Amino acid sequence: MFARLICIMSFTAIGSGLQGQAADTTHWCATPRPQDPLLREAVQLGTSNDSAWASKRDLDGIARVSRDQIVEVRDEATCKRAAVAYADHLRRYVSKDWKDAPVLVVRIGEMYLVDDLRAREGPDVYWEVMVFTKDWRRKASYGEGA
């Protein structure tokens, strides 16, 4: 029994290490803010005929899609993968101590927009939306300070 417990504890510790700094979080899909800006941006980015949105879509490598192909992701496993990919990028370029945190994930066709819901208004704001491919390679970013 004791050996089995040690084995389980070792496996848990190893598994936690492979997942960035994700050990303390159990809920990965963030609740959208009222009238969430990421959801509005996703619809504009994915569907708009406006030249500015079309240019951004082309620059970010996002295909134009119908409105029904823009979906808020609520699957915890996908949100966790997005949270780790998001934080890994920030650990690389902002602070090595950046913690994994719940994120809002919106799928546009086969691409993902990921936002950790930091404030978008106020003095000294720093927020960043990242665009990921279906295999979680970061394609682009936008935001205040990004």
ChimeraX attribute file (.defattr): number of C-alpha atoms within 10 A of each C-alpha:
attribute: neighborCount
match mode: 1-to-1
recipient: residues
	/A:1	6
	/A:2	7
	/A:3	8
	/A:4	9
	/A:5	10
	/A:6	11
	/A:7	12
	/A:8	12
	/A:9	12
	/A:10	12
	/A:11	12
	/A:12	13
	/A:13	12
	/A:14	11
	/A:15	12
	/A:16	14
	/A:17	12
	/A:18	11
	/A:19	15
	/A:20	17
	/A:21	17
	/A:22	19
	/A:23	14
	/A:24	10
	/A:25	12
	/A:26	11
	/A:27	13
	/A:28	24
	/A:29	23
	/A:30	19
	/A:31	13
	/A:32	16
	/A:33	11
	/A:34	6
	/A:35	8
	/A:36	12
	/A:37	13
	/A:38	20
	/A:39	20
	/A:40	10
	/A:41	15
	/A:42	20
	/A:43	19
	/A:44	17
	/A:45	25
	/A:46	24
	/A:47	21
	/A:48	18
	/A:49	12
	/A:50	10
	/A:51	9
	/A:52	11
	/A:53	16
	/A:54	19
	/A:55	13
	/A:56	13
	/A:57	18
	/A:58	13
	/A:59	11
	/A:60	19
	/A:61	15
	/A:62	21
	/A:63	16
	/A:64	18
	/A:65	16
	/A:66	13
	/A:67	15
	/A:68	10
	/A:69	16
	/A:70	21
	/A:71	16
	/A:72	18
	/A:73	18
	/A:74	15
	/A:75	11
	/A:76	15
	/A:77	13
	/A:78	13
	/A:79	23
	/A:80	23
	/A:81	14
	/A:82	28
	/A:83	26
	/A:84	22
	/A:85	21
	/A:86	27
	/A:87	24
	/A:88	21
	/A:89	15
	/A:90	17
	/A:91	16
	/A:92	11
	/A:93	10
	/A:94	12
	/A:95	12
	/A:96	12
	/A:97	12
	/A:98	17
	/A:99	19
	/A:100	25
	/A:101	23
	/A:102	23
	/A:103	27
	/A:104	26
	/A:105	31
	/A:106	24
	/A:107	21
	/A:108	25
	/A:109	18
	/A:110	14
	/A:111	23
	/A:112	28
	/A:113	24
	/A:114	24
	/A:115	24
	/A:116	21
	/A:117	20
	/A:118	12
	/A:119	12
	/A:120	14
	/A:121	10
	/A:122	7
	/A:123	7
	/A:124	10
	/A:125	13
	/A:126	14
	/A:127	18
	/A:128	21
	/A:129	22
	/A:130	23
	/A:131	26
	/A:132	24
	/A:133	16
	/A:134	12
	/A:135	9
	/A:136	15
	/A:137	12
	/A:138	18
	/A:139	15
	/A:140	14
	/A:141	14
	/A:142	12
	/A:143	13
	/A:144	12
	/A:145	9
	/A:146	11
